[in-house]
Each structure stands twice: as C-alpha cells, then as structure tokens.
Amino acid sequence: MERTIEEINEKIVLSKALVLTALEAKELISEKGIKYFLSNVDLVTCASFEMLTNALLYLSFGQTDPLIYFSEAYINNVYSLPAGPTDLAVSSVTASRDNPEYSGSNVIEDLVLGKDLQLKATGKVLPVFPNKEFDTWFNLSNLNCARVFFNQLINQNNIVATNSGDKDIDSHMGTLIGKVENSTFNSSGFLNPLLNDPYCKTLGTGTRIWVAGGNAYITGFGSNHNPCQKRNKYGIPVGPAITLSGFVDLYKIDPKWLRAGYLRSFGPVLFVGVGVPIPVLNEEIANYISITDDKINTTIVDFSIPRRTKPTFGQCTYSELRTSTVMINDKPTLTAPLSSMAGAIQICNILKEAILNKEFYLTKPVEDINLKCDHKKLDSRLSEGVN
C-alpha cells in the first residue's frame, strides 16, 4: 500500500485523516500488527524536548535617525554580532559581560516572554551613517524580523555519558561523578522523529515542522551530521548520527516550549520542544515506526579521557535507561535524562490536535538529506599543506 503527502493533506482537509501520536502508534502496532496499522493510519506525530547548545538569534531593527551602521552591540550586556546596518546575530551560548548565568539563550526566552531588553550600540561613522552610538529599550513587537536558526535542531541519537576517573568531571552532559557513580543522556528515545524515520524517507529540506509552538522548516542537515554511524539490525544508529537544522520565527512561539538554562558544569543551554509529523507512506515507514525503546541502542562513553576519541563501555537500550539504572562495567549506575519524555509526549498530542483542527499540513521536501557525506574532523596542519 502506498500513500502520498498530497493524498494525506486532502484527507486532513476532509477530516478523514487518522492521526496518532508515536506512543499510540506503537501500541496499536503491538496490538493489531503492521498491516492493520498501515491500512488505517495516515500520520504519526513524533517529538523531542531536549537540551540544545547550538542556536543563533537573528534580529532586524529599523533604522535610527540619524542613520547608524552597527559596529558593536550588546543586548542586555550580551555581545551581539553586527550582520548589517541594523541587523544583529546573537549566539545562544554567549554569556553576559557581567553575569555568566545570563546568555543569548535568556535573550531569546525574554523576547518570547514579551519582556523589554536594552540595546546598546556603537556605529562605524560613515558619511551616510553618522550616528556614533545608540541606547534604547525594545521588545519583540518593535522588531522587523526575529527568528532563531538551530544548526542542530533534531538529533537522531545521542550517547550515555559517564566517568570512570577518580575525580568528578564538569561537561556539557552535566556533572559526571567519578568511578562511574552516575550517567546522563539527552534523547526522547522512541518518540524522536529521526528514530521513527531513520533514513529520512519523509524528511528533508523544506519539511514543515513544529518548534516551540510555531510553524518551522527544516533547512538541511545540521552540525555534527554523521549519517555513516554504525547501525543495529533494525537500522537504528548506535550513537550520534543524522542531525537536522531548522529555523522558526519568534512571534508565535509558546514560552512553555522554549526555556533558557544554565549548567554549572558547562554554561548556557536552551531547552526546545520540536514536533514532527511522519506520514505513513508505505510498509517500510510503518516498520520503522513500530520500533520501540528496547530496539534502540546507544553507546556508553567514558568522559574521563578529554580527547576526541574516548573509551566506551559498550551499549545499552533506552528501555534500560528508562529504569533510571544502567549496568556500566558490571556496575549498576544511576542514570538521568537531560531531556523531558513527558514534554515530548505533550508535544505529540499538541501537534496531533493541530493537524486534526486543520491548522497544520504536510509539506513535501524540496531536497533530500545527504546521507553519504563524511563527518569531518578538525586537525592541525601547516600552511605549506594548504592548496
């Protein structure tokens, strides 16, 4: 049986589409089988509510009088990169000059919350841009454009981080206690869109998705994209693999699903809710949607070695991780998520309701995701070696 995106959209218009969340879909497949699922279900909503460390806020202001061309700017004391006469780009991980716990992530969140922020800017003096400095307060309603670009919005899988050393380690995965006393992970497991469509059969550049309450779009593959990662017998990668980038305008974002955070072990982070509809186009996709946490493996990585290549303690499944204890080196070890399964389940239901209410339709990708590129590394080399 084959469906098309156009056929599913037509069924949405006619209120005839059967839409399930990923949780509901897997329960139905377990109860009635793949063939029944394929014959009856048109669309499955997947989601993640995970910690991200890669986001860029782009803001476009109106011109001042007299005109200014930004040469240096700060928003709430967070450095903002000039990207045009009155355009600024703010990294989510850039900290305030006077408060390390306030960052570009907080700037994004404060804008979404409708707060007033302070802009201090100096201008490079040119004949047609004579303004030397400008100091004002603004909020989201004062901007011509405000959007966030995520270069690693959806991660197909992640790792389990632990530490076999004698001393505790501060990391982007939280504080890892020595002698394998704890571990952390950052994934929504079987709800994750890229674990329900592991070869991007339905996802690509131009695919409409849901990000923090607003309609957004996939813009291609993202940073640390590693499609050649080793996979298990179900086609699921055993570590970080495909990543997808995307953007969303801030004007329709629900602040519940975009939260600034700060890890004492690392620094600024951003928690973002993402919802993705997976159309059930054929039996291959239906089989992938049937995969549950007990069939999704991830690799346990030892952070005690601060090098690019780290030792590992084998693999475990997300079913094991959900018990809050995982066996590492023959030792029961407490494990904790950096993501929210409860939040991801809510997002699946929100997106399902939006589709049933005809507020969200599918888009066909305009370009496939590159699944053959190598994951390059940054190594030193002498200038004589540069062609």
N, C-alpha and C positions, 0 to 999 in steps of 0.2 A: 504494500500500500504506500502510495506517495502523495504528499500534500505540497502545496506551495505557500509561500508567505502571502501572496495575493489572495489565495483562497481562504486562508485563516483570517486575514483582515476583513474579508467580505462577511465571514461568519460572525466576527465581532460586531460589525455594523448591524447585522440582522439579529443580534442577541442569541446566536446559535452556537457560539464557541464554548467548548468545555475547557475551562482553565483550572489547573490545580497548582498548589504550591509543591515545591520539591519534596517536602515531607509527605504530603498527601499522595503524590505520585508514586513514591517508593512503597508506601503502604498498600496502595491499590495493586501495584505490580506483584508484590509479595502475596496478596490475597487472590488475585484473579489471573495473573500471568501477563507476559509481554503482549501476546496477540490481542487480548481484550483491551489492554491499555492503548495499544496502537490504533485499534479500531474506533476508540471512543474519545480519546483525549487529544486536543489540538495544541495545547500550550502549557508549559510548566514555568513557574516563576522561581528563580534562584536568587540568592542574595549573600552578601557578606557585610559584616560590620567590624572592620579590622583596623588596626593601627597602621598608619602610613607615615613615612618620613620624607615624602617627595611630593611637594605641591608648590605651584607658583601662582601667586595672585597677580592679575593684570588689571590695572585701573586707568581709566581715561578721564581726565579732568577737562573742564572748559578752560579757555584762556583767561588770563588776568588782564587788567588794564592799568598801566601799560603792559605790553606783552612780555612773557618770560619764556626762557628756554632752560628747563631744569638742568643743573649740573650736579647738584647734590640734594638729596631729600630724605626726610625722616618722617615716618608716621608713628605717632605715639613713641617716639625715640627709637623706632626700628628702622634700620637703614633700608632705603627703597631705591632700587636701581632706575635711573632715568632711561626711558625707552622711546623718547620722542620729546617734542617741546613741552607737553603737559601730560605725558603718559609715564606711569611708573610700574615696575615689577617688584613684587615682594616675595622673598623666599619664606616658606613656612618654617624653616629651621633657623632663620636669622633672629638672634636674640636682641632685646632692647639694650641700649648702651648703659642703662642704669638698673636693669632688673633682669637677670638671666632667666627667670621663670616666665617672663613675658616675651612673646616672639611673634613672628609673622603668622603663626597659627592662631594666636589670640587676635591679631588684626582681622583675619578672615572671620573668626567667630563673632567679634564685636560688630563688624559690618552687618552680618546676618541678623544679629540681635537688634539692629537699628540704633546702635549707640553712636554718639558723636566722637570723632577721633581728631587729633591735632596733626596738621601738616605743616612742617617747617621746611622751606626750600630756598636754595640759593640759585641764582641764574648765571649762566655764562653770558656776559654782556656783549651783545652784537647790535649793529645799527638798527635792526628791526625788532630786536628783543632786548630793550634797555633795562628791564626790571631786574634789579640785583638780588632781591630777596622777597619772600612772601611767607606769611604766617596766618593760618586760618584753621577753623574747625569745619568738619564736613561729616556727612553720613551717607548711607547708600543712595538715598534719594537725590543727592547732589551730583552724582556721577553720570557720565555719558555711557560708560561701559564698566562693568565689574564682572570678571569671570575668573574661575580657577582652572588651571591646567594641571592635571595629575599625570606625571610621566610613568607612574607605576600604580595605576588605579585598581587593577584586578590582578592578583597573583594566583597562579594555578595551584601552587602548593608551597609549602614552606618547610622549615626544619624544626626539630626539637633541640633547644639549646640547653647545655648542661656544662658542668665544670668539674674536672677531676683533680684540679690543683689543690694545694693546701690553703690558698687564700681566696677570699671572695673576689669576684670579678664584676665590675660595672660594664654593662653592654647595652646595645640598642634593644636587646631582648630582656631587659631588666637586670636586676642584681642576681648573679648566679653564685650560690653558696658553694664553697669548696667541698671536695671529697664527695661529689655527686649527691648533695643533700637536696637539691631541687632541680627542676627543669621548667622551661616555658615554651609555648608555641603560639603562633598567630595565624589561625585559619578557622574558617567556618565549616571545614570538612565537607560532608555530603551536600550541603546547601550551596557550596561555592559554584558559581557559573561555569568556570573552566574545568571543574571536575565532573560536571554533567555534560559538557561538550568538550572533551579533552583534546580534540584535533581541530577545533574552531570550524566545524562544519556549518554552523549557523551564524557565527560571529565574525565581524570584520570591520574595516574602516567604514564609517557611516552608520553602523548599527546604533539605533536609539536605545538608550538605557535610562535607568532611574538613578540619580545621585542625590542623596540627602533631600529628597522631596521634589527635586526639579528634573525636567527632561534634559538629558545629556546625550553625548555621542562619543562613540569610540573613535579615536583618531589614528589608530595603528598599534603596532607593538610598542612596548614600553622599555624602560631601562632594566638592565639585568635579564633581558629576554633570553631564555636558554631552551629553545624548543627541542634540542637534541638530548635533553636529560634522559637518563635511563628510566624505563617504564616497567611496571609489573605486568603480569599476564593479562590484566584487564585493560591495559592501555593507559593506566594512570601513572604519571611520573612519581618517582620516589623522593623527590626533593624539588627545590625551586626550578620552574620550567618556563612556560609561556607567561608573559606579562602583557597587559593591555593598557594603553594610555587613553585619556579622555578629558573632556572639559565640560564645565557646567556654568551657566550664568548664576550669579548670586541672588537675583531678585525673587526667585520662587523657592529658595532653599528653606527647609524647616530646620531651625537650630537644634531640634532634638537629635537630628541625624548627622550633625557636623559639630564635633567638640574638640577644642584645643586641649592639649595635655602636656604634661611635663614629667619626664622620667628623671629622677635624681641620678640614676646610673648613666644617663645618656644626654638628655636635653629635650628640646621641643619636639612634640609629635602631634599628629592630627588623627582623630578617630572619625571615619567617614562611612556612612551607610550606602551600599550600592545594591541595586536590584536589576536583574537581567532576565528578560523573557526568552526561554528556549522553545522555539516551535518544534513540534513533534512531526518532522517531515517524512521520516521513514523508519524502518526497523532498526537500522544502525544507531540512530539517535536515541530511539526508545531503549535499546540495550544499554547505552551509556547512562541514561537517566536512571536506570534500575540499580546502579552501583551504590552501595551503602558503605558506612564508615569502616566496616570490617574488611572491606576490599580496597581501602585507600591506605597506602603505606607512606611513611615519611621517615627521613633519616635523622638519627640522633647524633648531634655534632658536639664535640668537646671544645669549648671555648678557652681552655687553659693555654692553648698554643695561639699566640696572637699573629698568626700568619694566614696567608690567603688559602692555603690548603691545610685543613685541620683534621685531626684524627676523628674517627666516628665509632659509635658503639652499636652499629647495625641499624636495624629498622624496627618500627612499631606501627600499629594501625591506629587510626583515630578512635576506634572503639575502645582500645586500651587507654588512650589519652583521656577519654571522657570519664573514666573511672576515677580520675584525679591521682592515680598511682600507676607508674610505668616501671617495668623492670629495666634497669640500666646496669650493665656489667654485673648481672646476677644480684642486683640490689634493688629492693622496692624503693622507688623515688617519687616524692610528691611532685606533681606537675600542675601548672596553672596556665590558663589561656590569657593572651593579651587581647583577644577579640571577644565579641559577645554573640553566642549562639541564640540567646533569647531575642536580641535585637535583630539578628538576621531572619529569624522566623517571623517576627512582626513585619519586616520589610517585604518578605514573600507575600504575606497577606495584603499589605497595602497595595503592592503592585498588581496583585490579582484583582482587587476591587477596582483599581483604576482602569484595568482592561475591561472588566465586566460593565463598568459605567461609561465605556466608550471615551475615556479620557486619555488613553494610551494605545497606540497602534504600532505594529511592527514595521521596521524598515529593512529593506534588502541591502546587504553590504555592497559598497561600490568597489571594494578591493579586498582580496583575501589577505589574511595574516601570513607573513612569511614564516614558514615552519622549517626552513632549511638553512637559515643563517647560523653562523658560529657565534658563540658567546666569547667575545674578545676580552683580553686581559691587558692591564696597563703595566708595561715593563720599561725599565730604563734602557736607553740606547744613546750612543754617542752621535753627535751631529753629523759625523762622517758617514754614518749609516743611513742618513735620510736622503731619499731620492728626490 
